[in-house]
């Protein structure tokens, strides 16, 4: 990965951001290794990032979110007595795959997930998210990706003899606003509805824990998606597609939020390059 510093951020901050990202993007030297966060993401993101890693370019300013997320590590360092923290669990899965010609082959995938904390107090798997207050407002029961991530990690832990009894998310809300909470709370009260905007800067929720059978089934289905990948770009859902309303023209346009500001593969993505040529993005 090549890095730029177009905003002239301080050198110390630049080095810290780069180190954080390199650790996050680490690919251990295992056959077909894939992290849990990659497994629940788009195959295009995984394969093209791995293939083009040395030639991709990122500006450190656009990676600030990764640096901000490291705040949880300082919290966990002081909570070492509570349980197992910041540990990676890896397991090899064998996948029987049948290609388009009907030929069957067996492939091995190493799936690795790093947990934040396995709390010995109640055997809950806990994860800390540096995120927006609006994330919880629009997803009061938790994001789909959080549920998938923690259930896969729980399964990997179970293979090592650690029985997870529940899942918990702690959100550290970087943009929480007390005035916004009071406004949202009053509006919800008048409408006789529950206010979903977080009351505090830290929000804790429990997530559904799947059965071991469902956890394994989900893992194998995701591995099949990756094994069957044939070069397709991200789906609309994976591009975070929505209709964007333009007030000045009273029209709507296709909006691909991930492509526009949250993807490091735009320079090699045929979809993005085509849209760029057509000035749709």
HELIX and SHEET records of a PDB file:
HELIX    1   1 UNK A   11  UNK A   24  1                                  14    
HELIX    2   2 UNK A   36  UNK A   39  1                                   4    
HELIX    3   3 UNK A   43  UNK A   52  1                                  10    
HELIX    4   4 UNK A   53  UNK A   55  5                                   3    
HELIX    5   5 UNK A   60  UNK A   63  5                                   4    
HELIX    6   6 UNK A   64  UNK A   68  1                                   5    
HELIX    7   7 UNK A   71  UNK A   77  1                                   7    
HELIX    8   8 UNK A   80  UNK A   82  5                                   3    
HELIX    9   9 UNK A  133  UNK A  138  1                                   6    
HELIX   10  10 UNK A  144  UNK A  158  1                                  15    
HELIX   11  11 UNK A  178  UNK A  190  1                                  13    
HELIX   12  12 UNK A  212  UNK A  227  1                                  16    
HELIX   13  13 UNK A  257  UNK A  261  1                                   5    
HELIX   14  14 UNK A  270  UNK A  277  1                                   8    
SHEET    1   A 2 UNK A   2  UNK A   4  0                                        
SHEET    2   A 2 UNK A  57  UNK A  59  1                                        
SHEET    1   B 3 UNK A  33  UNK A  35  0                                        
SHEET    2   B 3 UNK A 104  UNK A 119  1                                        
SHEET    3   B 3 UNK A  83  UNK A  98 -1                                        
SHEET    1   C 5 UNK A  33  UNK A  35  0                                        
SHEET    2   C 5 UNK A 104  UNK A 119  1                                        
SHEET    3   C 5 UNK A 124  UNK A 131 -1                                        
SHEET    4   C 5 UNK A 166  UNK A 173  1                                        
SHEET    5   C 5 UNK A 202  UNK A 207 -1                                        
SHEET    1   D 2 UNK A 241  UNK A 246  0                                        
SHEET    2   D 2 UNK A 251  UNK A 256 -1                                        
END                                                                             
